[in-house]
Amino acid sequence: MCLIKPPVKKNTIPIDLKLHNDIRAVERARFAHQVAEKRRLIKQYKMERERQQKVAEKRRLIKQYKMERERQQKLEEQEEIKRLRKELIPKAQLMPYFDRPFVPRRSEKQPTVPREPKFCIPRHKTIRCCRMSCNDMSGPSQLQHLPSSVEKTEALYKNRGLQ
């Protein structure tokens, strides 16, 4: 008899071992990633909130500055109105001092020299309808013979018989 060899065994395939430490490390990595993402979002939210607060603070300060400036301007206008009203109130003038006599000083200006008035109208200033009458009346020869104001008053006195 012959001995039967036992059948040849297949090589054993090792089973992939899943240790609890490996599973825990993967879960911990996922959790750490989620925590980091949340922290990043929180930080971003805080920065956005701070930026909005700064903008709101600037707006509030600008509004407060405008209101303060308007209030100051209103107060200045009221003070100006009070001052103007106070100036408009008539006040009594102080009596002058009569203990020293008033002595007028002589003027340093030269006295004015009287001139005869010009009764003739220049040609460029005459009105069109009056030019003929002015030209007829005031020819170059007649301009010299126009009576002066003194001669006119003397003629009036003679006509009335007052002289």
ROTIDREN-440418 format. One record per atom (N, C-alpha, C, O, CB): residue in one letter; x, y, z. Coordinates in steps of 0.2 Angstrom, whole numbers, plus 5000, padded with zeros to 4 digits. Glycine has a CB too. Layout:
aXYZ ...
This chain:
m500449945000 m500050005000 m500450065000 m501050065002 m499550005006 c500150104998 c500550164997 c500250215001 c499650215002 c500550184989 l500650255003 l500350315007 l500150365003 l500450384998 l500850335012 i499550395004 i499250445000 i499550515003 i499550525009 i498550445000 k499750544999 k500050615002 k499450655003 k498950654999 k500550644997 p499550695008 p498950735009 p498950795003 p499450805001 p499050775016 p498350815002 p498350864997 p498750924998 p498850945004 p497650884995 v499050954993 v499451014994 v499051074997 v498551094993 v499951034988 k499251105002 k498851165004 k499051225000 k499651234999 k498951175012 k498551264999 k498751324996 k499051375001 k499051365007 k498051364993 n499451414998 n499751465003 n499251505006 n498751525003 n500251504999 t499351515012 t498951555016 t498951635014 t499551655014 t498951545023 i498451665013 i498451735012 i498351765018 i497851755022 i497851755006 p498851815020 p498751845026 p498151895026 p498051935021 p499351885028 i497751895031 i497251945032 i497452015034 i497852015038 i496651915037 d497152065030 d497352125032 d497152145039 d496552145040 d497152185027 l497552155043 l497352175050 l497152245051 l497452295048 l497952155055 k496652255054 k496352325055 k496452335063 k496052305067 k495652335053 l496952365065 l497052385072 l496552445074 l496452485070 l497752395073 h496352445080 h495952495082 h496352565082 h496052615081 h495752475090 n497052555083 n497452615083 n497352655076 n497352715076 n498152605085 d497452615071 d497352645064 d496752675063 d496652725060 d497552585059 i496152645065 i495552665064 i495452735068 i495152785065 i494952615066 r495652735074 r495652795078 r496052845075 r495852905075 r495852775085 a496652835072 a497052885069 a496652915063 a496752985062 a497752855067 v496352885059 v495952905053 v495452955056 v495353005053 v495752855049 e495052925060 e494452965063 e494753035066 e494453085066 e494052925068 r495353025070 r495553085073 r495853135068 r495753195069 r496153065078 a496153115062 a496353155057 a495753195054 a495753255052 a496753115051 r495153155053 r494553185050 r494353245055 r494153295053 r494053135049 f494253225061 f494053265066 f494453335067 f494253385067 f494053235073 a495153325066 a495653375067 a495553425060 a495553485061 a496353355067 h495353395055 h495253435049 h494653475049 h494553535047 h495253385042 q494053445052 q493453475053 q493553535058 q493253585057 q492953425056 v493953525064 v494053575069 v494453635065 v494253695067 v494453545075 a494953615061 a495353665058 a494953705053 a494953775053 a495953635054 e494453675050 e494053715045 e493553755049 e493453815047 e493653655041 k493253735055 k492853775059 k493253835062 k492953885062 k492553735065 r493853825064 r494253875067 r494353935061 r494353995062 r494853855069 r494553905055 r494653955050 r493953995048 r494054055047 r494853915043 l493453955048 l492753995047 l492654045052 l492354105051 l492253945046 i492754025059 i492654065064 i493054125064 i492854185065 i492754035071 k493754115062 k494154175062 k493954215056 k494054285057 k494954145060 q493754195050 q493554235045 q492954275047 q492854335045 q493454185039 y492454235050 y491854275053 y492054335057 y491754385057 y491354225056 k492454315062 k492654375067 k493054425063 k492854485064 k493154345072 m493454415058 m493754465054 m493254505050 m493254575050 m494254435049 e492754475047 e492254505044 e491854555049 e491654605047 e491754455040 r491654525054 r491254565059 r491654625062 r491354675063 r491154515065 e492354615063 e492754675065 e492754725060 e492754785061 e493454645067 r492854705054 r492854755048 r492154785048 r492154855047 r492954715041 q491554755048 q490954785048 q490854835054 q490554885054 q490354735048 q491154815060 q491154855066 q491554915065 q491254975067 q491354815072 k492054915062 k492554975060 k492155015055 k492155075056 k493154955057 v491854985050 v491455025045 v490855065049 v490755125048 v491254985040 a490555025053 a489955055057 a490255115062 a489855165062 a489555005061 e490755105065 e491055155069 e491255215065 e491155265068 e491655125073 k491555205060 k491755265055 k491155305053 k491155365054 k492155235049 r490655265051 r489955295049 r489755335055 r489455395054 r489455245047 r489755305061 r489455335067 r489855405069 r489555455070 r489455285073 l490555395068 l490955455070 l490855505064 l490755565066 l491655435070 i490755495058 i490655545053 i489955575054 i489955635054 i490655505046 k489455535056 k488755565057 k488855605063 k488555665063 k488255505058 q489155585069 q489255625075 q489655695073 q489455745076 q489655585080 y490155685069 y490555745067 y490155795063 y490155855064 y491155725063 k489755765059 k489255815055 k488755845059 k488655905059 k488855775049 m488455805064 m487955835068 m488355895073 m488055945074 m487655785073 e488955875075 e489255925079 e489455985076 e489356045078 e489955895082 r489655975069 r489756035065 r489156075064 r489156135064 r490156015058 e488556045062 e487956085061 e487756115068 e487556175067 e487456035059 r487856085073 r487656115080 r488056175081 r487856225083 r487656065085 q488756165080 q489256225081 q489056285076 q489056345078 q489956205079 q488856265070 q488656315065 q488056355067 q487956415066 q488656285058 k487556315069 k486956345072 k487056395078 k486756445078 k486456285074 l487456365082 l487656415088 l488056475086 l487856535088 l488156375093 e488456475081 e488856535078 e488356575075 e488356635076 e489356515073 e487856545071 e487356595068 e486856625073 e486756685072 e486856545063 q486756595078 q486356625084 q486756675087 q486456725089 q486056565089 e487356665088 e487756715091 e487856775087 e487756835089 e488456685093 e487856765080 e487956815076 e487256855075 e487256925075 e488056795068 i486756825076 i486056855076 i485956895082 i485756955082 i485456805075 k486156865088 k486156905094 k486556975094 k486357025096 k486356865100 r487156965091 r487657025090 r487357075086 r487357135087 r488356995088 l487057055080 l486757105076 l486157135079 l486057195078 l486557065069 r485757095082 r485157125086 r485357175091 r485057235092 r484757075089 k485957155094 k486157205100 k486457265097 k486357325099 k486757165104 e486757265091 e487057325087 e486457365085 e486557425084 e487457305081 l485857335083 l485357375080 l484957415086 l484557465084 l484857325077 i485057395092 i484657435097 i484957505098 i485557515099 i484757395104 p484557555097 p484857625097 p485057645105 p484657625109 p484357675095 k485657675105 k485857685112 k486057765112 k486157795107 k486557645113 a485957785118 a486057865119 a486857875118 a487257835120 a485857885126 q486957935115 q487657955114 q487857995120 q487458025123 q487757995107 l488457985122 l488758025127 l488758095126 l488958115120 l489457995129 m488758135131 m488758205130 m489458225128 m489958195132 m488458245136 p489658275124 p490258295123 p490558335129 p490158365132 p490358335116 y491158335129 y491458375135 y491558445132 y491858465127 y492158345137 f491258495136 f491258565134 f491858605138 f491858665138 f490658595135 d492258565142 d492758605146 d493258635142 d493558685144 d492958555151 r493358605136 r493858635132 r493558665125 r493158625123 r494458585130 p493658725123 p493358745117 p493558715111 p494158685110 p493458825117 f493058715106 f493258675100 f493558735095 f493258785094 f492558655096 v494158715093 v494558755088 v494658715082 v494958675081 v495258775091 p494258745076 p494358705070 p495058715067 p495358775068 p493858725065 r495258665064 r495958675061 r495858695054 r495358685051 r496358605061 r496358725051 r496358745044 r496458685040 r496858645041 r496858805043 s496058685034 s496158635030 s496758635026 s497058685024 s495558625025 e497058575025 e497658575021 e497558565013 e497958575009 e498058515023 k496958555011 k496758555004 k496758625001 k496558675004 k496058515003 q496858624994 q496758684991 q496058694989 q495658654988 q497158674984 p495858764989 p495158774988 p494958764981 p495458764976 p495058854990 t494358744980 t494158734973 t494058794969 t493958844971 t493458694973 v494258784962 v494158844958 v493558844954 v493358794951 v494758844953 p493058894955 p492458894951 p492558894944 p492958924941 p491958944954 r492058854940 r492058854933 r491358874931 r490858864934 r492358794930 e491358894925 e490658914922 e490358844919 e490758804917 e490758964916 p489758834920 p489458764918 p489458764910 p489358814907 p488758754920 k489458704907 k489458694900 k488758684898 k488458634900 k489958644897 f488458734894 f487758724893 f487658684886 f487158664884 f487358784893 c488158684882 c488158654875 c488258574876 c488658554880 c488658684871 i487858544872 i487858464872 i488358444867 i488258464861 i487158434872 p488858404868 p489258374863 p488858344857 p488358314859 p489858334866 r489158344851 r488758314846 r488658234847 r488158214845 r489158324839 h489158204849 h489058124850 h488558114855 h488358054856 h489758094852 k488358154860 k487858144865 k487158174863 k486658164867 k488058174872 t487058204858 t486458234856 t485958174853 t486158124851 t486558284851 i485358184854 i484858144852 i484658164845 i484758224843 i484158144856 r484558114840 r484458124833 r483958184832 r484058224827 r484258064830 c483358174835 c482858224834 c483058294836 c482858344833 c482158204837 c483458304841 c483658364843 c484258394840 c484458454841 c483858364851 r484658354836 r485258384832 r485158444828 r485558484828 r485558324828 m484558444825 m484458504820 m484358564824 m484658614823 m483858484816 s483958554830 s483858614834 s484458634837 s484658694838 s483258604838 c484858594840 c485458604843 c485958634838 c486358684840 c485758544847 n486058604832 n486458624827 n486358694825 n486758744824 n486558584821 d485658714824 d485458774822 d485658824827 d485858884826 d484758774820 m485558804834 m485658854839 m486358864841 m486558914842 m485258834845 s486658804841 s487358814844 s487858804838 s488258754838 s487458764849 g487958844834 g488458844828 g489058864832 g489058894837 g488258884822 p489658864828 p490258884831 p490358954833 p490658974837 p490858864826 s489958994829 s489959064830 s489559084836 s489659134839 s489859104824 q488959044837 q488559064842 q488759034849 q488459064854 q487859034840 l489158984849 l489458964856 l489759014860 l489759014866 l489858904854 q490159054856 q490459104860 q490059164863 q490159194868 q491059144856 h489459164860 h488959224862 h488459194867 h487959234868 h488659254856 l488459134869 l487959114874 l488059154880 l488659154883 l488059034875 p487559174883 p487559214890 p487759164895 p487559104896 p486959244891 s488159194900 s488359154906 s487859154911 s487359194910 s489059174909 s487859114916 s487359114921 s487259184925 s486759204927 s487559064927 v487859224926 v487859284929 v487459334924 v487059374926 v488559314930 e487559334918 e487259374913 e486459364913 e486059404912 e487559374906 k486359294913 k485659284913 k485259304919 k484759334919 k485559204913 t485559304925 t485259324931 t485159404931 t484659434933 t485659304938 e485659434928 e485659514927 e485059534923 e484759584924 e486359544925 a484959494917 a484459504913 a483759494916 a483359534915 a484559464906 l483759444920 l483059434924 l482959494928 l482359514929 l483059364928 y483459514932 y483359574936 y483159634933 y482659674935 y483959584941 k483459644927 k483259704923 k482559704920 k482159754920 k483759714917 n482359644918 n481659634915 n481159644921 n480559674919 n481559564913 r481259624927 r480759634932 r480859704935 r480459724939 r480859584938 g481359744934 g481459804936 g481659814943 g481459854947 g480859844936 l482059764945 l482259754952 l482959794953 l483159804959 l482359684955 q483259804948 q483959834949 q483959904950 q484559934950 q484359814944 
